[in-house]
Amino acid sequence: MFTPLTTLPLRHVLTLPTDVSAVRMARETAETAWTEWGINPHHPTIGPALLILTELVTNTIRHAATHSPQLTIIYAAAPDRLALAVHDRHPHQPPLHTTASATRGRGLTTVMELTDQLGGTAFIRPDDDGRGKGIWITLPLEDPKAAPDQGSSAP
């Protein structure tokens, strides 16, 4: 199920240099924003969402830094949905549904496995000029009444 991000009322945008410090800052910003938005840090979607974010930022650092000195992360949420995107200015659009091989890492494979397991969606949105793209992930947040009690619930 695709939820247009224009319908997600909570948003935060972060632009960082495309270097290893971006991974830590991206995760810390996600945790802070999600907590401020009332999303329980122990919600079962949060751990996988942080891993997905880490993989996407790491891939940008590894593969796009020569074309993209900065990367932008968009965080968004609604009571039933969490979304994030990592944008860079490298024109290559990697296939999302592939398997890891000896010549490729498991980063996007891991992202897609986690996204699929959570019932989320993933897509690549190219920039209008074709010189960059954003990888967008949308994950459902369970209805707190339907989820087993784990301390506290989703937003």
Residue pairs with C-beta under 8 A, 6 or more apart in sequence:
1 119
1 121
1 140
2 121
2 123
2 138
3 78
3 81
3 83
3 138
5 11
5 74
5 76
5 83
5 85
5 136
5 138
7 78
8 76
8 77
8 78
8 81
8 83
9 77
9 78
10 33
10 37
10 76
10 77
10 78
11 74
11 75
11 76
12 29
12 33
12 74
12 75
12 76
13 72
13 73
13 74
13 75
14 25
14 26
14 29
14 72
14 73
14 75
15 70
15 71
15 72
15 73
16 22
16 25
16 26
16 70
16 71
16 72
16 73
17 69
17 70
18 60
18 61
18 64
18 65
18 68
18 69
18 70
18 71
18 88
19 61
19 65
20 61
22 57
22 60
22 61
22 71
23 54
23 57
23 58
23 61
26 53
26 54
26 57
26 73
26 86
27 50
27 53
27 54
29 73
29 75
30 49
30 50
30 53
30 73
30 75
30 84
31 41
31 50
33 75
34 41
34 46
34 75
34 77
34 82
35 41
37 77
37 155
38 155
39 46
39 77
39 82
39 141
39 154
39 155
40 46
40 150
40 151
40 152
40 153
40 154
40 155
42 150
42 151
42 152
43 141
43 142
43 150
43 153
43 154
44 142
44 147
44 150
45 82
45 118
45 139
45 140
45 141
45 142
45 154
48 114
48 117
48 118
48 139
49 82
49 84
49 137
49 139
51 110
51 114
52 84
52 110
52 111
52 114
52 115
52 137
52 139
53 73
53 84
53 86
55 107
55 108
55 110
55 111
56 84
56 86
56 107
56 111
56 135
56 137
57 71
57 73
57 86
58 107
59 86
59 94
59 105
59 107
59 108
60 68
60 71
60 86
60 88
60 90
61 71
63 90
63 92
63 94
64 71
64 88
64 89
64 90
64 92
66 90
67 88
67 89
67 90
67 91
67 131
68 88
68 89
68 90
68 132
70 89
71 86
71 87
71 88
72 85
72 86
72 87
72 88
72 134
73 84
73 85
73 86
73 87
74 83
74 84
74 85
74 87
74 134
75 83
75 84
76 82
76 83
76 84
77 83
77 141
77 155
79 141
79 154
79 155
80 140
80 141
80 143
80 154
81 138
81 139
81 140
81 141
82 138
82 139
82 140
82 141
83 136
83 137
83 138
83 139
84 136
84 137
85 125
85 134
85 135
85 136
85 137
86 134
86 135
87 132
87 133
87 134
87 135
88 132
88 133
89 127
89 131
89 132
90 132
90 133
91 130
91 131
91 132
91 133
93 124
93 126
93 133
94 108
94 124
95 108
96 108
96 111
96 112
96 122
96 123
96 124
96 135
97 112
98 104
98 108
98 109
99 109
100 106
100 109
111 122
111 135
111 137
112 122
115 121
115 122
115 137
115 139
118 139
118 140
119 139
119 140
120 137
120 138
120 139
120 140
121 136
121 137
121 138
122 135
122 136
122 137
122 138
123 135
123 136
124 133
124 134
124 135
124 136
125 133
125 134
125 136
126 132
126 133
127 133
127 134
141 154
141 155
142 153
142 154
143 154
144 153
144 154
147 153
147 154
